[in-house]
Amino acid sequence: MHGTNGGEDSPSLTTNRTMEIVTALLLLVVSAVIMYGSREIGAGWREDGPAPGFFPFYVGLILGIASLVNLMAALRSGDVDSFVSRNAFGRVLAVLLPATLYVALIGGVGHGDVGIKGLGIYVASFLFIVGFMTTIGREPVWKALLIALVVPVSVFVLFEKWFKVALPKGPLEAWLGLA
């Protein structure tokens, strides 16, 4: 299927070759960071055995060598197969962006003095389930609301009451005296 985008009707955003090059370069950077950090804490051999950075240094070195091999292979490759089409990438983002927002809603987000307090896992789950079921799943609102209520309540009972594991709570749980 050279030059195709996997049967999609939308154009390819990038090729497998490009993504292999990008991945190899990113792993080379990770390798360099590992090796540098290992040298900072000591990557040699001491009288009593290996220094703390000895094994991480060599793991980073092996990762770097493997990344260089993959980079060279990708640069020589003529692979023009599509990595992802525009439509497929849109579907990935349709799941990734709400999931990212969901995580942010659980714990809140902030930088320095600016921040938004989290809603906790139960309220965030309710909102996520309703939003996902109605927009992506195209389910009726009544069904989304029912499931979005049953799931967090069930999770609360299971974890908080039965297993005695506290999950992140927000202002609603505090107001209800459940925090």
Secondary structure, 3 states (H helix, E strand, C coil): CCCCCCCCCCCEEEEHHHHHHHHHHHHHHHHHHHHHHHHHHCCCEECCEECCCHHHHHHHHHHHHHHHHHHHHHHHCCCCCEEEEHHHHHHHHHHHHHHHHHHHHHHEEEECCEEEECCHHHHHHHHHHHHHHHHCCCCCHHHHHHHHHHHHHHHHHHHHHHCCCCCCECHHHHHCCCC
